[in-house]
Amino acid sequence: MKIRVQTPPGEIELCSRCLPNGRTIWSQIPDFRRRVRSEKQQSQNTRFREATLVCPECRTDSAGLCRAGCEVPMMNAYSLAVSDWFHPPEILEVDITEWTGEADS
């Protein structure tokens, strides 16, 4: 939601954002029209755009919760997928002691 507010310096636009914990935050809408981005910033924007395409079904998850038993507060499946894009999880150990080589083992 957007609203316009008259303040002593002039009129500003505010927008609201609902957080996963139920809180609502109001902030001034940023003006990016005159912003000049460096090559590094443009590269990071491209990487972030790619990361957001990784898990489109995470965005439409009705519960929006991390199903993996996530211990990070306010972390949802979408945020976890984007985070994994930038910092892929590492497999530190694989236990194959009970593997027989047959299907379903």
RODO-2510 file (C-alpha; in nm, 4 decimals, decimal comma):
residues 105
     n   res          X          Y          Z
     1     m     0,0000     0,0000     0,0000
     2     k     0,1205     0,3515    -0,0791
     3     i     0,0200     0,6788     0,0844
     4     r     0,1266     1,0400     0,0350
     5     v     0,2148     1,2442     0,3425
     6     q     0,2607     1,6218     0,3631
     7     t     0,5659     1,7094     0,5743
     8     p     0,7395     2,0453     0,6380
     9     p     1,0064     1,9826     0,3679
    10     g     0,7403     1,8704     0,1191
    11     e     0,5282     1,5769     0,0148
    12     i     0,6680     1,2246     0,0456
    13     e     0,5357     0,8842    -0,0530
    14     l     0,5375     0,5998     0,1981
    15     c     0,4902     0,2304     0,1343
    16     s     0,4116    -0,0511     0,3753
    17     r     0,5758    -0,3899     0,4020
    18     c     0,4402    -0,6815     0,6047
    19     l     0,7045    -0,8982     0,7714
    20     p     0,6606    -1,2740     0,8227
    21     n     0,6247    -1,2197     1,1984
    22     g     0,3145    -1,0025     1,1425
    23     r     0,4748    -0,6593     1,1927
    24     t     0,4130    -0,3847     0,9372
    25     i     0,6887    -0,1379     0,8485
    26     w     0,6297     0,1958     0,6754
    27     s     0,9174     0,3574     0,4873
    28     q     0,9800     0,6243     0,2288
    29     i     0,9799     0,4994    -0,1286
    30     p     1,3362     0,5220    -0,2612
    31     d     1,4029     0,7232    -0,5741
    32     f     1,6416     0,5309    -0,8019
    33     r     1,5987     0,7458    -1,1119
    34     r     1,9356     0,9232    -1,0799
    35     r     2,1333     0,6305    -0,9412
    36     v     2,4389     0,5259    -1,1418
    37     r     2,5492     0,1700    -1,0687
    38     s     2,9068     0,0462    -1,0969
    39     e     2,9940    -0,2678    -1,2932
    40     k     3,0192    -0,4659    -0,9691
    41     q     2,6726    -0,3506    -0,8625
    42     q     2,5275    -0,4399    -1,2018
    43     s     2,6926    -0,7821    -1,1809
    44     q     2,5497    -0,8410    -0,8337
    45     n     2,2034    -0,7350    -0,9531
    46     t     2,2291    -0,9884    -1,2356
    47     r     2,3349    -1,2629    -0,9919
    48     f     2,0448    -1,1772    -0,7609
    49     r     1,8013    -1,1831    -1,0541
    50     e     1,9288    -1,5334    -1,1430
    51     a     1,8971    -1,6441    -0,7804
    52     t     1,5324    -1,5378    -0,7655
    53     l     1,4528    -1,7623    -1,0643
    54     v     1,5879    -2,0759    -0,8944
    55     c     1,2844    -2,1588    -0,6830
    56     p     0,9680    -1,9936    -0,8199
    57     e     0,7444    -2,2374    -0,6306
    58     c     0,8999    -2,1172    -0,3043
    59     r     0,7431    -1,7753    -0,3597
    60     t     0,3946    -1,9215    -0,3903
    61     d     0,4316    -2,1516    -0,0897
    62     s     0,1178    -2,0729     0,1112
    63     a     0,2783    -2,1357     0,4495
    64     g     0,6067    -1,9785     0,3424
    65     l     0,7929    -2,1808     0,6010
    66     c     1,1222    -2,3594     0,5761
    67     r     1,0331    -2,7291     0,5745
    68     a     1,3876    -2,8355     0,6607
    69     g     1,3609    -2,7364     1,0265
    70     c     1,5345    -2,4065     0,9789
    71     e     1,6748    -2,2447     1,2929
    72     v     1,6967    -1,8918     1,1523
    73     p     1,4094    -1,6666     1,2686
    74     m     1,1852    -1,5244     0,9949
    75     m     1,3542    -1,7437     0,7293
    76     n     1,1153    -1,8761     0,4669
    77     a     1,1694    -2,1212     0,1816
    78     y     1,2222    -1,8425    -0,0740
    79     s     1,4906    -1,6680     0,1340
    80     l     1,6611    -2,0010     0,1959
    81     a     1,6682    -2,0827    -0,1780
    82     v     1,8184    -1,7413    -0,2634
    83     s     2,0729    -1,7791     0,0170
    84     d     2,1726    -2,1233    -0,1125
    85     w     2,2282    -1,9744    -0,4585
    86     f     2,4909    -1,7334    -0,3239
    87     h     2,6436    -1,9742    -0,0707
    88     p     2,5782    -2,3339    -0,1830
    89     p     2,5644    -2,5888     0,0985
    90     e     2,8684    -2,8147     0,1250
    91     i     2,8501    -3,1921     0,1692
    92     l     3,1004    -3,2594     0,4430
    93     e     3,0500    -3,6319     0,4927
    94     v     2,8681    -3,9233     0,3283
    95     d     2,8073    -4,2399     0,5252
    96     i     2,7800    -4,5448     0,2928
    97     t     2,8314    -4,8178     0,5530
    98     e     2,4783    -4,9566     0,5068
    99     w     2,4726    -4,9223     0,1259
   100     t     2,4625    -5,2527    -0,0592
   101     g     2,4472    -5,1209    -0,4153
   102     e     2,0894    -5,2393    -0,4659
   103     a     1,7846    -5,0227    -0,5233
   104     d     1,6326    -4,8708    -0,2069
   105     s     1,9360    -4,9494     0,0048
***
